Amino acid sequence: MSCFQAGLVNEVLTEYGSLTRAALKRYLPDREPRQYLYDLVADYPNRGGKMMRPSICIATARALGGSTEAVLNCAVSLELLHNALLIHDDIQDESEERRGKPTMHEMEGVAMAINVGDTLTLLSLRPLLENQFELGVDLAVRIIEETETVAFESAEGQALELGWRRDNVLNVNETDYMQMVLKKTCWLATIYPMRIGALIGSNCRVDPNRFTNFGFFLGTAFQIQDDLLNLYADKSYGKERDGDIWEGKRTLMLIHLVERCSSSEFERIERTLGLPREAKRAKDVRWIRKAMDRYGSIDYARQVANGIAGAAMEEFYQAFSGVEPSRDLDFLQGLATWVFERK
């Protein structure tokens, strides 16, 4: 990735992220109970984040001829929903750290955290309802229908991951993993932002289905890289190192390892992953991590991610065929390589 492309992607993320954060503040209630709810509701959004989802939404709309003002409500809604799901994910994953700080349930307890996540979900609906005044009732309803779709896709993807962990399923293959990532990650992170951005930018003249493949490949490369970062990133990553192993997540690296290890090694992996987090031993987690290196699982995942990013580039040209060159289009194209540059 050239310095120009990396600089552009980070520049747009900063610009559109700042616009979204400023607009988002209007939807954070300034009333009681502050201590037990509304101060907590503002916590995750105020921690920062990459702002990839709202930026993709805004850039897609603008690339197709729309205005920032027309799409900003959807960008805000996306970010509110994303933070709501992060709080719930952190509880379900028993995660200890998010964006460099303790997770909500670690700070406030599980019951309070659930309520905060529920409230953020409710708050994400208000910008969508207000779309009727900016976009008209028909398009506003269409966007709400798209939101219903992404909600079900996200829930189904989360169910697969949680079910595999609960039942200690180890015969998950690469196809299963890709299906889970499509639902859990890609729909909310890349597909949905592009689809609603396209609907707004083209005023429904462009079929949003044309962006689904690009969103899938981009989102999958993003997720595999995120899983890799969990294993070797420094403190700037903002989450617990090796947390995915502690949590028993079925990552591409774990799947590769399980398919190649010896029977005795499989038994140790199965026994370790079958334990609740608090019962796992650090030496067993370290052993699994080292086994991933020994069997080439890390390098394999990198190769797959790079191949998928290449496919994303091909799909980008299909999805945006005939669209006039622009800064926003350059940003969307640059994301396929930016996923490997981020930390």
C-alpha positions in Angstrom: 0.0 0.0 0.0 1.4 3.4 -1.0 2.0 6.1 1.6 -0.5 8.2 -0.4 -3.2 5.5 -0.1 -2.6 4.9 3.5 -2.6 8.6 4.2 -5.9 9.1 2.4 -7.7 6.2 4.2 -6.6 7.5 7.6 -7.5 11.1 6.6 -11.0 10.1 5.5 -11.5 7.9 8.6 -10.5 10.9 10.8 -12.7 13.4 8.9 -15.9 11.3 8.6 -15.3 9.8 12.1 -15.2 13.4 13.5 -18.4 14.3 11.7 -20.1 11.2 13.0 -19.0 11.7 16.6 -20.1 15.3 16.6 -23.6 14.4 15.2 -23.8 11.4 17.6 -23.7 13.6 20.7 -27.1 14.9 19.9 -28.5 11.4 20.5 -26.9 10.9 23.9 -29.5 11.9 26.5 -28.5 14.6 29.0 -30.8 13.6 31.8 -31.1 11.3 34.8 -30.2 8.7 35.8 -26.7 9.8 34.7 -24.6 7.8 37.1 -26.3 4.5 36.4 -27.1 4.9 32.7 -26.5 7.9 30.5 -22.9 8.6 31.6 -22.2 4.9 30.9 -24.0 5.0 27.6 -21.6 7.7 26.4 -18.5 5.7 27.5 -17.8 3.4 24.6 -18.6 6.0 21.9 -16.2 8.4 23.7 -13.4 5.9 23.7 -12.8 6.5 20.0 -12.4 3.6 17.6 -11.5 3.4 13.9 -14.9 4.7 12.7 -14.7 2.4 9.7 -18.4 1.6 9.5 -19.8 5.2 9.4 -16.9 6.2 7.1 -17.8 3.5 4.6 -21.4 4.5 4.7 -20.7 8.2 4.1 -18.0 7.5 1.4 -20.3 5.2 -0.5 -23.2 7.7 -0.5 -20.9 10.5 -1.6 -19.2 8.4 -4.3 -22.6 7.8 -5.8 -23.7 11.4 -5.8 -25.2 11.9 -2.3 -24.4 14.5 0.3 -22.8 14.1 3.7 -25.9 15.6 5.3 -28.2 13.1 3.7 -26.3 10.1 5.0 -25.1 11.3 8.4 -28.1 10.0 10.4 -27.3 6.5 9.1 -23.7 6.9 10.0 -24.6 7.9 13.6 -27.1 5.0 13.9 -24.4 2.6 12.7 -21.9 3.7 15.3 -24.5 3.6 18.1 -25.5 0.1 17.1 -21.9 -1.0 16.8 -21.1 0.2 20.3 -24.2 -1.5 21.7 -23.1 -4.8 20.2 -19.5 -4.4 21.4 -20.8 -4.2 25.0 -22.9 -7.3 24.6 -20.0 -9.1 22.8 -17.6 -8.3 25.6 -20.0 -9.8 28.1 -20.5 -13.0 26.0 -16.8 -13.3 25.3 -15.8 -12.5 28.9 -13.4 -9.9 27.5 -11.4 -7.8 29.9 -10.3 -4.9 27.7 -11.8 -2.8 25.0 -10.1 0.2 23.3 -7.3 0.1 25.9 -9.6 0.3 28.9 -11.6 -2.2 31.0 -14.8 -3.5 29.4 -18.1 -2.2 30.5 -19.0 -5.3 32.5 -15.6 -5.3 34.2 -16.2 -1.8 35.4 -19.9 -1.8 36.2 -21.0 -5.4 36.4 -22.8 -7.6 33.9 -26.3 -6.4 34.7 -25.5 -2.8 34.3 -23.6 -3.4 31.1 -26.5 -5.3 29.5 -28.8 -2.4 30.3 -26.3 0.1 28.7 -26.0 -2.1 25.6 -29.8 -2.3 25.3 -30.1 1.5 25.7 -27.5 2.1 22.9 -29.5 -0.2 20.7 -32.7 1.8 21.3 -30.8 5.1 20.7 -29.6 3.8 17.3 -33.3 3.7 16.1 -33.9 7.5 16.6 -31.6 8.7 13.7 -33.3 6.1 11.4 -36.7 7.4 12.3 -35.6 11.0 11.6 -34.5 9.9 8.1 -38.0 10.4 7.0 -37.6 14.2 7.2 -34.3 14.2 5.2 -34.9 11.3 2.8 -38.6 10.8 2.6 -40.7 8.1 4.1 -40.2 5.5 1.4 -36.4 5.5 1.6 -36.4 5.8 5.4 -38.5 2.6 5.6 -36.3 0.9 3.1 -33.3 1.6 5.3 -35.1 0.3 8.4 -35.7 -2.9 6.5 -32.0 -3.1 5.7 -31.3 -2.6 9.4 -33.7 -5.5 10.3 -31.7 -7.7 7.9 -28.3 -6.8 9.4 -29.7 -7.3 12.9 -30.7 -10.9 12.1 -27.5 -11.6 10.2 -25.4 -10.4 13.2 -27.5 -12.4 15.7 -27.2 -15.6 13.6 -23.4 -15.2 13.2 -23.0 -14.6 17.0 -25.1 -17.7 17.7 -22.8 -19.8 15.6 -19.7 -18.6 17.3 -21.2 -18.9 20.8 -22.7 -22.3 20.1 -19.3 -23.7 18.8 -17.7 -22.4 22.0 -20.4 -23.6 24.4 -20.5 -27.1 22.9 -16.7 -27.2 22.3 -17.2 -28.0 18.6 -13.8 -28.6 17.0 -14.9 -30.0 13.6 -15.5 -26.5 12.3 -14.0 -26.1 8.8 -12.9 -23.1 6.8 -16.3 -22.9 5.0 -18.1 -22.8 8.4 -15.7 -20.0 9.5 -16.4 -17.9 6.4 -20.1 -18.3 6.8 -19.9 -17.2 10.5 -17.7 -14.2 9.5 -20.1 -13.2 6.7 -22.9 -13.0 9.2 -21.2 -11.8 12.4 -18.7 -9.4 10.9 -19.2 -8.5 7.2 -22.9 -7.5 7.3 -22.5 -4.9 10.0 -18.9 -3.8 9.2 -18.9 -3.5 5.5 -22.0 -4.8 3.6 -24.7 -2.9 5.4 -22.8 0.4 5.4 -22.3 0.2 1.7 -25.8 -0.9 0.9 -27.5 2.0 2.8 -24.9 4.4 1.5 -25.7 3.3 -2.0 -29.4 3.6 -1.5 -29.0 7.2 -0.2 -26.3 8.3 -2.7 -28.2 7.0 -5.7 -31.7 7.7 -4.4 -32.5 3.9 -4.9 -31.4 3.9 -8.5 -28.5 1.5 -7.8 -29.2 -2.0 -6.7 -27.5 -2.5 -3.3 -26.9 -6.2 -4.0 -24.0 -5.2 -6.3 -21.9 -4.3 -3.2 -22.4 -7.5 -1.2 -19.5 -9.4 -2.7 -17.1 -6.6 -2.2 -18.3 -6.1 1.4 -17.9 -9.8 2.1 -14.3 -10.0 0.9 -13.4 -6.7 2.5 -15.0 -7.7 5.8 -13.5 -11.1 5.8 -10.0 -9.8 5.2 -10.6 -7.3 8.1 -11.7 -10.1 10.4 -8.9 -12.5 9.7 -6.4 -9.6 10.2 -8.2 -8.7 13.5 -7.8 -12.3 14.6 -4.1 -12.2 13.7 -3.6 -9.0 15.6 -5.1 -10.6 18.7 -2.1 -13.0 18.7 0.8 -10.6 18.2 -0.2 -7.0 18.4 1.3 -4.6 20.9 -0.6 -2.4 23.4 -1.9 -0.1 20.7 -4.3 -2.9 19.6 -6.5 -2.0 22.6 -7.6 -5.6 23.4 -6.2 -8.4 25.4 -3.4 -10.3 23.6 -4.3 -14.0 23.0 -7.8 -13.1 24.2 -9.3 -15.2 21.4 -7.6 -18.4 22.7 -8.7 -17.6 26.3 -12.3 -17.1 25.0 -12.1 -20.3 22.8 -13.0 -18.5 19.6 -12.8 -20.7 16.4 -10.5 -18.6 14.4 -8.9 -19.6 11.0 -5.6 -20.2 12.8 -7.3 -22.5 15.3 -9.1 -24.4 12.6 -5.8 -24.8 10.6 -4.1 -26.1 13.8 -6.8 -28.6 14.7 -6.8 -30.1 11.2 -3.0 -30.7 11.3 -2.0 -31.5 14.9 -1.4 -35.0 16.3 -4.1 -36.9 18.2 -2.5 -36.2 21.6 -2.2 -32.5 20.7 -5.8 -32.4 19.7 -6.8 -33.9 23.0 -4.9 -31.1 24.9 -6.5 -28.4 22.7 -10.0 -29.9 23.2 -9.5 -30.2 26.9 -8.2 -26.6 27.2 -10.9 -25.0 25.1 -13.6 -27.0 26.9 -12.8 -25.3 30.1 -14.4 -22.0 31.2 -12.2 -19.0 30.9 -11.4 -18.8 34.6 -10.3 -22.5 34.7 -7.9 -22.2 31.8 -4.2 -22.2 32.6 -1.9 -19.6 31.1 0.6 -22.3 30.2 -2.0 -24.1 28.1 -3.0 -20.9 26.3 0.7 -20.2 25.5 1.2 -23.8 24.3 -1.8 -23.4 21.8 -0.3 -20.1 20.6 3.1 -21.6 20.1 1.6 -24.6 18.3 0.0 -22.2 15.8 3.5 -21.0 14.9 4.8 -24.5 14.8 2.2 -25.7 12.3 2.3 -22.6 10.2 -1.2 -21.6 11.1 -0.3 -17.9 11.4 1.4 -17.8 8.0 -1.5 -19.7 6.5 -4.1 -17.2 7.8 -2.0 -14.3 6.5 -1.9 -15.9 3.0 -5.7 -16.4 3.1 -6.3 -12.9 4.2 -4.1 -11.5 1.4 -5.9 -13.7 -1.2 -9.2 -12.5 0.0 -8.1 -8.9 -0.1 -7.1 -9.4 -3.7 -10.5 -10.8 -4.4 -12.0 -7.7 -2.7 -10.1 -5.5 -5.2 -11.6 -7.4 -8.1 -15.1 -7.0 -6.6 -14.5 -3.3 -6.0 -14.1 -2.7 -9.7 -17.3 -4.7 -10.4 -19.3 -2.9 -7.7 -18.2 0.6 -8.6 -18.1 0.1 -12.4 -19.0 3.3 -14.2 -18.8 5.5 -11.0 -16.9 8.7 -11.5 -13.4 8.9 -9.9 -13.4 10.8 -6.5 -11.6 11.0 -3.2 -14.4 8.8 -1.7 -13.9 6.2 -4.3 -10.2 6.1 -3.7 -10.9 5.7 0.0 -13.1 2.7 -0.6 -10.6 1.1 -2.9 -7.8 1.8 -0.4 -9.6 -0.1 2.4 -8.7 -3.5 0.9 -5.0 -2.9 1.7 -5.5 -0.6 4.7 -6.9 -3.6 6.7 -3.3 -4.9 6.9 -1.8 -1.6 7.8 -4.0 -0.8 10.8 -3.2 -1.5 14.4 
